[in-house]
């Protein structure tokens, strides 16, 4: 039996996941019109993920190493009732990776300057989108506790464990792709957001600091090709 080749394989590490509750109306205007906002305790959510991509392989071939990314995403339900991710933006510091994500997977990827500075357990990530200096995100975070799996039916599980993503294809076609990975190992983290105009650029304006922050040492992930919903 032939071995299935994963369209996109990623080795992710040193991830900070910051989450904000937002109004359902705000999210409804930012997602494909054939999806619905997914909610937890009557709130829609948006997450910013600052992550290192140690390895980026496409269709079984190594493409890039040591890429920095900042992912802005929200959570939706498909017409089939599937829980999925909708990507609001992906900012990566490698133009080839940005082009691959945008052209092969219909993701809103941008070439950006993403700097990471570490001082002991404290990490600072500063993102500035190339060609749009207004789209910035600056976050300082420090992990706490020990990593473990999220408990079922909790807000953490709702935000972290997703197996699908959605996108809109040519002529408005409805597309759904798979996201395969073992359970994320996560732990609490302290985070301070000092600049967040990246969220403003996506039309998101949450109040205050993130309501919940996770840190993860990383996970292996495979992203499947898009199929019509």
Beta strands, then each sheet from edge to edge (+ up, - down):
strand 1: 8-22
strand 2: 36-37
strand 3: 44-58
strand 4: 61-77
strand 5: 83-92
strand 6: 109-119
strand 7: 122-129
strand 8: 136-143
strand 9: 164-168
strand 10: 174-181
strand 11: 187-195
strand 12: 212-223
strand 13: 227-228
sheet 1: 2+ 4- 3+ 1- 12+ 10- 9+ 5+ 6+ 7- 8+ 11-
sheet 2: 2+ 4- 3+ 1- 12+ 10- 13+
end
